[in-house]
Amino acid sequence: MNNSQKRAIKNYRDRLSERGLSRFEVLGRNADRDLIRTLARKLADAGPDAVRIRAALSQTVADALPKRGNILAALRRSPLANSELDLIRTKETGRRVDL
């Protein structure tokens, strides 16, 4: 690429940054290409549609993500949680073996 092309790309990306946009790559199915592009265009607009779509997507994705602290919650629900088990191990030297 020559200098004028590099400068043009830099200027374009600077203008995008001023508008609060950034360029990134997404991997997906070929059949979803138009859907993803349309979705990206709608989200780039600052209109009420973008707010509604963003909220719906955030809720859908948040429901799919595992919640933090599930292991701790499961341990607290365990029937052994308040059983006062003695979990201290004794130190044993082992047995002697003749080789």
WOBELMO-V886024 format. One record per pair of residues at least 6 apart in sequence whose ideal C-beta (glycine too) atoms are under 7 Angstrom apart, sorted by the first residue. I is the first residue (numbers start at 1). J is the second residue. D is the distance in Angstrom with one decimal. If there is no record, write none. Layout:
i=I j=J d=D
i=I j=J d=D
This chain:
i=13 j=23 d=6.5
i=16 j=22 d=6.5
i=16 j=23 d=6.4
i=21 j=44 d=5.9
i=26 j=36 d=6.2
i=28 j=36 d=5.8
i=42 j=49 d=5.6
i=42 j=50 d=5.8
i=42 j=53 d=5.8
i=43 j=50 d=5.2
i=43 j=53 d=6.3
i=43 j=54 d=6.3
i=75 j=81 d=6.8
